[in-house]
Amino acid sequence: MGRIGCVVRATALSLAVLSAPAVAEPPRAIPGLEKINHIVVIYLENRSFDHLYGAFPGAEGIAHAGAAALQVDENGHPYERLPAFNGPAIDASRPSLKLPELPNKPFDLASFIPIDRPMNAQFEKGNNYYQAQQSINGGKMDRFVSVSGSPTMGYFDGSLLPMWRFARQFVLADHFFQAAFGGTAMNHMLLFCACVPAWPNAPVEITAQVDNDGKLAKDGIISPDGFMVNNLVAYADRAPLQSTPHIGDRMDAAKVSWTWYSGDWNKQKNRDNKRPFLLFRNLAVGTPGADAHLRDDEEFVNDLRRGTLPSVSFVKPAAFNEHPNQMSGLLRDDTHTAELVKAVQESAYWSDSVIIVTYDEGHSFWDHVAPPKVDRWGPGRRIPAIIISPFAKTGFVDHTQYDTTSILKLIETRFGLEPLGTRDAAVADLTESLNLR
């Protein structure tokens, strides 16, 4: 609970974290990186590393978990058995995940729900900013069940997924962490601007309160010192527009073409947790920036075929994004991800491309590796990241410590862009996964 308690007392630190580094110079050029002219980021939803890749050969997986596999209750006592689970179904007309009492350790979810069926169960708690820190429990990684329930300890045999085969052929990064403790909105923002947006004087009803002893007294979307740490949901349209520089600004200034392919953009151009750009003044709906850079996710494959792919693409599927709540199920969603990768491979762009497939955050699923301590925002737990390219090392597990802002660092390094903040300035840039000789 100590890390939660620092929220109120860390206003000065938070401003330092959000500011540009003291020396805002472009990263050092890396010989050979100029061969890469297209970077494609496929940004999926809500899976932890151990949940999908915990048995991947050569990776630090579930077999290495040690004491972190044993979950404790809110008083710190180990469970004799994991509690039974019969949470509310998301779609009441369809079967949902139900679990009996189980041994206190990770378990194969396929015994209770096949990999090709939706989990259809609500237990998404441990990806809120404060609850994520409770789950991590100072790096012990042992309170996921007490915060969110026993489904958090479930995993799937990832070898049944099409993307596992790409991970075997190319690179799987097994120490890639979600940028922030929080959920979808917070991690999307850090991917886009290496920052956490501010909302000074936010409504009291959505502002968190933390007691003097460091305990969370009232949860909220906004931290006590005015930063958006949880999903805005119904308040998205009321949030103030930001003027902080983002990666699009850097690319525009350098005349590097870019597009965010946003799921269902053609149907509805509303602010939501998966559209970080709409919180920025120069990309709001109706601005020239929005018209130039924001397109529907279905246009990504069309641009591949038309020969109009930009230098940097962010692809955020609406359907088939691998979120546990998707009624299409994990296997179908992962197949769609593989189809996007194959579309790049079959295009004229493959020869000079790097594809990064990763997730925004880990939902409430357990992972055993304690995240590094970088700043008040995170990083949070490990998530899968697969690097696919003609320049990728083959059959390689990359143990380098990365987080979501490593994607920004790779873009900045390749195109000679100034870092946006202290996080992307300091993080590793993913080139350890590449063979650029």
N, C-alpha and C positions, 0 to 999 in steps of 0.2 A: 504493500500500500504506500511505501515511501515515495515511489515515482509518481503516484497520483497526487500526493501531497505537494509535490514541487510545482504543480501547475500555478497556484496562486502566487508563489514567491519568485517566479521566473520570468517576469515580464521583460526585464532587460535582456535576458538570454534569448527570449523568443524573438526579439527584434534583431538581435545579432544573427540568429539562425536564418532569418528571412532576408537579410541584407546581402548585397553582393560582396564577394571576398575583397580583402583590402587591395590586392593586386589583381584586377580583373583583366588578365591577359588570356588570349587563346591558349589551349593546351599545346604542349610540344608536338610538332608533327611527327608521325610515325611512318618511316619508309615503307612503301608498299600499300599503305592504306588508300592512296589515291587511286588504286585500281578499282575500288568500290565506289560506284556511282549511284547506287540505289539501296536505301535502307528501308525495310518493311517491318513494321511492328504490328503483330497480331496480338491484341490485348483481350484476354479472356477473363472468366469470372470465377473466383471463390473456390480455389482448391489449394491445399497445402502440399508441400513436397512429399512428406511421408504418406499422405492420403493416396497419392497416385504413383509415386516413384520410390516408395520405401523399400522395394525389393530390387531396385535396378542394379545390375552388376557393376561393381567398382565404385558405387556411390555410397555416401554415408547415410545409411538407411535405418530402418526399424531395428535391425539386429544390433545396432550400435547404441540403442537408446539408454540402456542401463537404468538408473533410478528414475529417469524422466518418464518411463513407461508406467510407473506406479502412480495413480492419481489419488489426491487427498481431498477431503471435504473442506468446507470453509473454515473449520477449526484446525486444519493441518493434520488430521488423522487419516491414514490410508483407508480407503474403502475395503471392506471385506469382499464385496462383489460390486460390480458396477450396477447402478440402479436400473430397474426396468424402465423402458421408454414407450410411451404411447401418446406422443404429442399430437397436436391438432394437424389434420391434413390440410394442405394448401388447396387442393381440389377435392372436395368431399365426395365427388362421384367416382373417384379412383382409389385403388389401394394405396395405403401409405406405409412408411417404415414403422415397424413395431419391433421392440427388442425385449427379450426376457432379462432377468438378472444374468450377468456374465462375469467371468473371471476378470480381475482388475489388471487388464493389459490390452494392447491393441488387438483388434479382431477383424476378420475378413467379412466385409459387409455383404458379399455375394451369398453368404449363407442365409441372409434375411431379405435381400432385395437384389435381383440380378443387375448386372452392369448396364443392360440395355433398357432398364425401366427407371422412371423418375423416382427420386427418393420421396417426393411429395410429403414432406414433413417439415414443420417449422421448429428450428432450434438455432436460429441465427442470432446469437447474442454476443459471442466472444470476438466479433470483429468491430464492436464499438470501441471508441478510443480508450475509455477507462476500463471497460471489461476485458479488453485485450491485454492490458497490463496486469490485471488480476489473474488472467489465465496463465500468462508467462511467469508470474510470481517470482520476479527477481532473477529469472533465468533458470528456475527449477523445472519449468514447463509441466507442472503437475496439477494445475487447477482448471483444466479445460472442462472436465466433467462437472465440477461444482458450479461453474459459471453457466454452462450451456447444455449439459446433459450427456449421457453416454454415447450418442451417435458420433460425438467428436472423435472418439477413439477408433472409429471404423475406417478401414482402407479397402481399396480395390486392387485386384491384380492388374497393374497397369500394362502388363505385357499383352493384354487383350485389346489394347487401344492402338489405333493406327499411328498416333504420334509417338508412341514408344519406339516404333521401328525407325522413325526419323531420328530419335534420340540415340539409338544404337548406331546408326549410320554416320551421324554428324557429332554434335556436342551437346551434352547435358551439363548444365551448371548446377552443382549440388550445394552451393552456399550463396544462393541468390535470394535476397530477403525483400519482402514488400517494404516500400519506403517508409510507411507510417504505421503506427499501431492501429489507426482507424480503418474504416471500411472503404467502400467503393469511391465515394466522393473525394476523400482525403488523398487516396493513392492516385486517383486520376489527376488531381491537381499537382501532386509532386512530379508525376510523369510529364506534365505540360509546362510547369513553371519552376519546379524545384522549390516551391513555396507553399505555405498554408494561408489561404485568403483570410482577410480581416473583416470583422463586422463590429466596429466600435458601437457601443450603446445599443446592442441588439436587444430585442424584447426580452423582458425578464423571464417569461414563461419558457423560453428555449435556451436559457443560459444556465450552465452547470454551476453547482455550488460545492465547494470543498471545505470541510471543517478545518480548524486550526491544527488538529492532530493528523491531517493528511487523508482523512476518510472522505469518500464521496458521499455528500449529503443529498444531492439531487442531480440526476443525470441531465444532460442537455446537448443540444447541437453545437452550442458555442461555449468555448472555454471561459472561465471567469475573467480572463484578460482579453477577450474579444476575438478569438480565432475559431474558424469553422472546423471542428474536429470530428463531427459526425454528419451523416447524410442529411441534407436540407429538406428533402421530401416536400411537404406542403408549403414550406417557406422559400423554395427555390426562387420564385419570381419576386420575392421581397428583398432578397439579399442584395447588398450594394455591388455595383459593378467595380471591378478591380482595374487598376492601372499599372500594376506590377509587370515588369517585362516577362515575357514567356518565350518559349523556344521558337514559336512562329515569328515573333519580332526579330529574333536573332537571324533566322533564316531569310526573312524578307530583306533585312538590311544587307545581307551578303548575296542577295539574288539567288538563293537556293530554293527551288520549287518544293512545295509541300502541300499535302492534303490530309485532312482527318475524314475518314470514311465512317460516318456515324450511322449506326443501325436505325432504320426507320426515319431517316432524316426527311425523306420526301413526303412522308405521311404527317409528321408533326414536328415542328421546330420549337419545341418547348425546352426549357431548362430542366435537366434532370441530373442525377448523380454520375451518369456516364458521359456527360458533355461538359467538361471543364472549361472549354473555350468560351461558352456562353456567359461565363461570369466576368469576362474581360470586355472592357469598353469598346475596343477596336474590333471585336469579333461578334458582338451582339447581333441578333437577327436583324436583317435589313441593312447592315453596314457593308461597305465594299470588301472588308476583310472576310466577312462571312460568305459573301458571294464568290470570292476568289478561292477559298480554301476548304469549305465545308460541303461534303457530298454524301449521298446515301451509300451505305456499305455495299450494296449491290453494284455500284458503279466501279468498284475496285477491279473486278475481273474484266469488265468492259474496257477500262483504261489499259489494262494489260494487253488486250487484244487489239485495241485501236492504236497502240503505240503512244499513248498520252500519259503514261505513269510519271508522277513527279519524282524528284530525287529522294524525298522522304515521305513515306506513307504510314499513317496510323490507321489500323483497321479494327473497328469495334463492332462485331456482329450484334444484331438485335436478337434474332432467334439463333439457336445453336451456339451459344456462347459458353456452354459448359457449366453454367450456374446450377447448383443442386436443385433449384426450384423450377428449372426448365422442364416442361412436361414431355419434351422429346427424349430425354434421358441422356446420360453421359456418353454412351457409345455413339449414338447418332451425332451428337454435338462434336465429339472428337473427330469423327469421320469428316464432318464439314470443315474443321480446322485443317485436316490433312488435304482436303480438296483445294483449299486456298493455297497451301504450300505447293501442291502439284501444279496449280495454275501458273505460279511464278516460274517453276522449273520448266514448264512447257512454253514459256514466253521468250521473246527476244531479250528480255531483261535479266535472265538467269545468270548469264556469264559475268555480270558485274554487280550482283546483289548480295546482300546479307539479310536474312529473315530472322527475326527474334520473335519467338512464340512464348508468351508468358501470361501471367494472371495478375489481376489487380490486387488481390489479397486472398487470404486462406479461409474465408468464411469463419466458421467456428472450429474447423478441424485441427486436431492436435498435430504438432510437429515437435520432435525431441531436441532440436538444436537451438540453444539459447541465442537470440539475436545479439549482434554487437551493440554496444551503447555508444551512439554517435551524438544525438541531441535529444531534446525533449519530445520530438515527434516520433522517434523510432531509431532504427528500423523495427518493423514487426517481424513476424515469423517467416520461415522459409517458404518459398513458392517455387514451382517448377519453372525453368527457363531453358529453352532449346534454341541453339544457334545453328542455322542451316544456311549453307553457302558453298559455292565452289571453293572458297577460301577457308572454309571451316576445317579444323583438324578432323580426322576420321576416327570414329569410334572412341571419342575422347570424353572423359569426365573431368570437367574443369572445377577444381576445388577453390578457385579464387573467391574471395569475399566480394560480392556485388550487392547492389540493391537496385530498385526500379530506376533511380536517377543515373545508373550506369548507362542506360539507353541514351539519356541526354548527353552524357560524357562522350559516348561513341560518336554521336552526331556532331558535337562540338569539335572533337578531335579531327574527324574526317574533313569538316568544312572550315576549320579555323575560326570557330565562333567563341566569343567570350562566355565564360560560365555565367549562369544565372544567379547562383548563390554559393554559400559555403559547402553545401552538400554535394552538388555536382562537380564543384571544383576539386574536391578531395577524393571522390570515389574512383574505383577502378573502372576502366572503359571497355571491357569485354574483348579487347584485342588478344588476350591470352588464349582465347578460344580459336583464334585465326592463325593461319599459316600464310604470311604475307611476303615470303621470300621469293 
